[in-house]
Amino acid sequence: MRAIVVGAGIGGLAATLSLRRAGVDVTLVEQTPRFTEVGAGIQLAPNATRVLRRLGVLDAVAAQAAHPAHVSFRTWSDGSEICRYALGREAADEFGAPYLVVHRADLHRALAAAVPPESVRLGTTVVGIDQDDDSAHVTTATGERLTADLVVAADGIRSSARQWLFGKDEAVFSGTAAYRALLPADEVADLDLPPLAAWLGPDRHFVHYWVRRGELLNVVAVFSTEAAAQESWTAQAEPGEQLRQFTGWDSRVLKVLRRAGQVFRYGIYTRTPLTHWNVGRVTLLGDSAHAMVPFQAQGAAQAILDAAVLGDVLADATPGGVPDALDRYVRRRLAGATSMQARSAQAGSEFHLPDGPEAQARNARMSAHAAEHRFMPQATAWRTDVLEEKQEL
Ligand SMILES: Cc1cc2nc3c(=O)[nH]c(=O)nc-3n(C[C@H](O)[C@H](O)[C@H](O)COP(=O)(O)OP(=O)(O)OC[C@H]3O[C@@H](n4cnc5c(N)ncnc54)[C@H](O)[C@@H]3O)c2cc1C
């Protein structure tokens, strides 16, 4: 069985590893000429780290990650703690896999290191995908045509493959944008910051956590905005812009934002849910299928879960059975990923409530939940092993 995976992001790399474990011969095609240090922090909940362990990369990722003992939710104006939920050892024991926070580049590097270099074609842009009854083909920008039994389009939120398969359909601006920065740990050592925190305020929230073994503080300061912002991991903010957006916030938040050197401004986009991700021998995977707002920190995790199930359905498939196998992959993943898109959007609305009765009720709910359950409400999703979730729609 031969597959072409388009896009060597987290989803495409994880899919390549998962397919190889299933005995599929994979060619991974990526437009960028080399892998670079782009991006900042990514949270990896136990539903995803369980899969990384199966793919043989968990130790390498964990060695570069930070392992927060808990997550603290705080009030924007004075930093008072609304509640804290357990992570760390308690979560690892409870869910059988750790909760990690990691620099995207470190996760990417660990996945890429596990893929044999001869399977990867960097600097190769795919400009078309087509298929016939027996095989699927990609055409590259240089006019080359590659053929396999299936094509997996893991080409990200700006997916071209999605348009080729399902017609014109743009990424949708979420009405939110984020300032992102990485600060050396010693620049914020005096602030006594918790290992992972989300500060909630009207129309804004502020998240920070350590990455790279605690050497860097990853900062994400999210705000509602009407103005559609560029969806780019490299677009820089105007000097001081982030301080104006968070005027009146707790002094520790402002100190972090003031000390941040290079601040990126990232427009947050999503994709409208689809009713299916596949056509014949071609399927979407990861952000191309189900890009979501990052407010449940599950974008990369959902791509990793897709990869696990894709490998599972193809492990015992024959080339003739690829379209049926891809149907099974989509039936097993679509409902979960689509509901995570909705839950992520819902979390944003709850985080951004104005001060008043609704915010007070939210805080009371959160602290009651923490007292009763120790783990975050979304932790119920961490318990399920995606490979044991065989029920189909
Ligand atoms: C540069 C970058 C930085 C990011 N940083 C963060 C971060 O700091 N925190 C966070 O939570 N999330 C980040 N993300 C998003 C996060 O990685 C994804 O939401 C998630 O991992 C899902 O990944 P994906 O593989 O589906 O898509 P992506 O990670 O977007 O990967 C898609 C890949 O496909 C390639 N590609 C696209 N079109 C073509 C084509 N026609 N031919 C060949 N290759 C193609 C792209 O170059 C890219 O490598 C980042 C994404 C990118 C691309």
The ligand as an SDF file (V2000), in Angstrom:
LIG
                    3D

 53 58  0  0  0  0  0  0  0  0999 V2000
    4.2150   27.6700   10.9280 C   0  0  0  0  0  0  0  0  0  0  0  0
    3.1510   27.2250   11.9050 C   0  0  0  0  0  0  0  0  0  0  0  0
    3.2500   27.5570   13.2440 C   0  0  0  0  0  0  0  0  0  0  0  0
    2.2660   27.1680   14.1470 C   0  0  0  0  0  0  0  0  0  0  0  0
    2.4070   27.5040   15.4410 N   0  0  0  0  0  0  0  0  0  0  0  0
    1.4940   27.1030   16.3300 C   0  0  0  0  0  0  0  0  0  0  0  0
    1.6400   27.4160   17.6810 C   0  0  0  0  0  0  0  0  0  0  0  0
    2.5870   28.0600   18.0670 O   0  0  0  0  0  0  0  0  0  0  0  0
    0.6890   26.9960   18.5680 N   0  0  0  0  0  0  0  0  0  0  0  0
   -0.4020   26.2690   18.1540 C   0  0  0  0  0  0  0  0  0  0  0  0
   -1.2180   25.8830   18.9840 O   0  0  0  0  0  0  0  0  0  0  0  0
   -0.5640   25.9540   16.8670 N   0  0  0  0  0  0  0  0  0  0  0  0
    0.3580   26.3480   15.9440 C   0  0  0  0  0  0  0  0  0  0  0  0
    0.1950   26.0410   14.6570 N   0  0  0  0  0  0  0  0  0  0  0  0
   -1.0160   25.3120   14.2650 C   0  0  0  0  0  0  0  0  0  0  0  0
   -0.9110   23.9000   14.6640 C   0  0  0  0  0  0  0  0  0  0  0  0
    0.3460   23.3970   14.3020 O   0  0  0  0  0  0  0  0  0  0  0  0
   -2.0200   23.2010   13.9220 C   0  0  0  0  0  0  0  0  0  0  0  0
   -3.2780   23.7310   14.3250 O   0  0  0  0  0  0  0  0  0  0  0  0
   -2.1310   21.7610   14.2380 C   0  0  0  0  0  0  0  0  0  0  0  0
   -0.9350   21.2110   14.6140 O   0  0  0  0  0  0  0  0  0  0  0  0
   -2.7270   21.0220   13.0500 C   0  0  0  0  0  0  0  0  0  0  0  0
   -1.6830   20.8370   12.1330 O   0  0  0  0  0  0  0  0  0  0  0  0
   -1.8500   20.4870   10.6280 P   0  0  0  0  0  0  0  0  0  0  0  0
   -0.7410   19.5340   10.3260 O   0  0  0  0  0  0  0  0  0  0  0  0
   -3.2360   20.0800   10.2900 O   0  0  0  0  0  0  0  0  0  0  0  0
   -1.6090   21.8590    9.8710 O   0  0  0  0  0  0  0  0  0  0  0  0
   -0.3200   22.7840    9.8200 P   0  0  0  0  0  0  0  0  0  0  0  0
    0.4770   22.6770   11.0450 O   0  0  0  0  0  0  0  0  0  0  0  0
   -0.7980   24.1200    9.4010 O   0  0  0  0  0  0  0  0  0  0  0  0
    0.5690   22.1520    8.6430 O   0  0  0  0  0  0  0  0  0  0  0  0
    0.2060   22.2350    7.2720 C   0  0  0  0  0  0  0  0  0  0  0  0
    1.4560   21.9910    6.4360 C   0  0  0  0  0  0  0  0  0  0  0  0
    1.0830   21.8220    5.0700 O   0  0  0  0  0  0  0  0  0  0  0  0
    2.0180   22.5100    4.2670 C   0  0  0  0  0  0  0  0  0  0  0  0
    1.3440   22.8060    2.9800 N   0  0  0  0  0  0  0  0  0  0  0  0
    0.2580   23.5950    2.8110 C   0  0  0  0  0  0  0  0  0  0  0  0
   -0.1080   23.6140    1.5110 N   0  0  0  0  0  0  0  0  0  0  0  0
    0.7560   22.7970    0.8590 C   0  0  0  0  0  0  0  0  0  0  0  0
    0.9000   22.4210   -0.5130 C   0  0  0  0  0  0  0  0  0  0  0  0
    0.0500   22.8640   -1.4600 N   0  0  0  0  0  0  0  0  0  0  0  0
    1.9090   21.5860   -0.8520 N   0  0  0  0  0  0  0  0  0  0  0  0
    2.7630   21.1060    0.0990 C   0  0  0  0  0  0  0  0  0  0  0  0
    2.6950   21.4580    1.4140 N   0  0  0  0  0  0  0  0  0  0  0  0
    1.6900   22.2730    1.7870 C   0  0  0  0  0  0  0  0  0  0  0  0
    2.3590   23.7470    5.0980 C   0  0  0  0  0  0  0  0  0  0  0  0
    3.5660   24.3340    4.6910 O   0  0  0  0  0  0  0  0  0  0  0  0
    2.4370   23.1470    6.4970 C   0  0  0  0  0  0  0  0  0  0  0  0
    3.7160   22.6480    6.7800 O   0  0  0  0  0  0  0  0  0  0  0  0
    1.1400   26.4210   13.7080 C   0  0  0  0  0  0  0  0  0  0  0  0
    1.0390   26.0740   12.3520 C   0  0  0  0  0  0  0  0  0  0  0  0
    2.0410   26.4640   11.4530 C   0  0  0  0  0  0  0  0  0  0  0  0
    1.9650   26.0580    9.9820 C   0  0  0  0  0  0  0  0  0  0  0  0
  1  2  1  0
  2  3  1  0
  2 52  2  0
  3  4  2  0
  4  5  1  0
  4 50  1  0
  5  6  2  0
  6  7  1  0
  6 13  1  0
  7  8  2  0
  7  9  1  0
  9 10  1  0
 10 11  2  0
 10 12  1  0
 12 13  2  0
 13 14  1  0
 14 15  1  0
 14 50  1  0
 15 16  1  0
 16 17  1  0
 16 18  1  0
 18 19  1  0
 18 20  1  0
 20 21  1  0
 20 22  1  0
 22 23  1  0
 23 24  1  0
 24 25  2  0
 24 26  1  0
 24 27  1  0
 27 28  1  0
 28 29  2  0
 28 30  1  0
 28 31  1  0
 31 32  1  0
 32 33  1  0
 33 34  1  0
 33 48  1  0
 34 35  1  0
 35 36  1  0
 35 46  1  0
 36 37  1  0
 36 45  1  0
 37 38  2  0
 38 39  1  0
 39 40  1  0
 39 45  2  0
 40 41  1  0
 40 42  2  0
 42 43  1  0
 43 44  2  0
 44 45  1  0
 46 47  1  0
 46 48  1  0
 48 49  1  0
 50 51  2  0
 51 52  1  0
 52 53  1  0
M  END
$$$$
